[in-house]
């Protein structure tokens, strides 16, 4: 199930065990949306794989912290190792 923290999207009931691709033009907040999805999915107990070719793990984590989305609380086995990459 896709968990975004955005009521209008969460009620779409996207089935579990599905992948989705977010496409859009530059500067359309795709990264922030995906960070939000990652945080809320982890918080809800789901697994999340975040793949980007443009940003480092450190950048992603720092950017998420601006919104108080601390996904390190929900990662294992050694989440602090991500913050130094």
N, C-alpha and C positions, 0 to 999 in steps of 0.2 A: 504494500500500500504506500502510496506517495503521501508524505506528511510534510506540509510546507509552513504551517502556521498561518496560512492565508485561508480563511473560511471558504471563500468562493471556489478555490482550487481544491481544497481538501474534500469538499462535498462531491467532487466528480467521481470519486471511488475508482481511481486507477488501480487495476488489480495488482496484487503482490507478485513478486518474481518476474517483473517486467523491467526492461531497460527503457530509458527515454533519452532523447537527444534534444538539447536546447540550441536552437539556431537563431541568429539575428544579426543585425548590422552592428558595427562598432559603437561603443558607448551607449548601449541600450540596457545596461544593468543586468546582463545575464549572469555575471560572476556573483553579484550580490544575491540574486535569486537562488543560485545553486548553493551558495554558502548557507543561506537560510534553510533550504531543503535539507542539506547535510546535517545541520544542527538539530532541527526539529525531528528528523528521522532517527538520529542517534538517541536523542532524548526520549523518543517513544519506544526505544528498544530494538529498532531495526538496524541492519547492517548498512553501511554506506561506503561506496568506493568513489572517490573524487579524483578525476583525471583531468589534468590541464597541461597544455604544452607551453603555456605562456607565463606561469607564475610558480614560484617556489613554495614548498610547504610553509616556510616561515612567513612569507607574504600573506598566504591564505589565512593562517592562524592570527596574524596581527590584524588583518582586515576584519576578520570575524569578531575579534575582541572589541572593536569599535561599537558593535551592536550588543555587547555582552553575551555573545554566543561562544561559550567556552566548550568546544567539542572535546577538549582533552579530558574532561570529566567522564566522557563516555567511551574512551578508546582504551585499548590494551594491546599487548602486554606492557609496553614501555612507551607511553604517549609522550613523555617529556623529550624523548630523542627527536621527535618531529620538529620541535621548536628551534633546533639548532641547524636544521638542514638549509 
